[in-house]
Amino acid sequence: MKKTILLFTILAVLFMTSGCLSELNGQKITVQKRTGEENIFEDFNEITQKNQVKKAIDIVNNANWEHVKVEMAEYADYQFQFPPKNRKSNEHKIASYLLWISPNSENVELHTDSDRHVKLNRQDSADLYEILTGEALIN
């Protein structure tokens, strides 16, 4: 009887642990930084802390996006990607964003491959930049 209870307890702990791990699986942001003056990016950072990932997603999703094609004078400073919202669905597209730092280093602008563009306010810019790079936006 004690062995049966111990077995069920171990199984319950394993199920709960695997459920928590699968919930966090794939919840990360990958960040690449532009190198040099060309449009070449190299891996820079990976954000896996759930609260930071959620905050970054919230900032991006709550931004006042415009559907407009823009041509920036410079190549993007960073690019970053979110994982698909639901890995079990047929939606396998990763949300990808290009990020420019404004000349005065107070704001960031984001652009997607689907011609969506936004200039974030100072607070959202600072928060998102710090999440993505680990550094403060304003020097």
MOJO-V263196 format. One record per pair of residues at least 24 apart in sequence whose C-alpha atoms are under 7 Angstrom apart, sorted by the first residue. I is the first residue (numbers start at 0). J is the second residue. If there is no record, write none. Layout:
BEGIN
<<I:J> <I:J>>
END
This chain:
BEGIN
<<25:82> <26:52> <26:82> <27:52> <27:81> <27:82> <28:52> <28:79> <28:80> <28:81> <29:79> <29:80> <30:77> <30:78> <30:79> <30:80> <30:131> <31:77> <31:78> <31:79> <32:76> <32:77> <32:78> <33:76> <33:77> <38:74> <44:132> <51:130> <55:127> <58:123> <62:117> <62:119> <63:117> <64:115> <64:116> <64:117> <65:115> <65:116> <65:117> <66:114> <66:115> <66:116> <67:114> <67:115> <67:116> <68:114> <75:99> <76:100> <104:136> <104:137> <105:136> <105:137>>
END
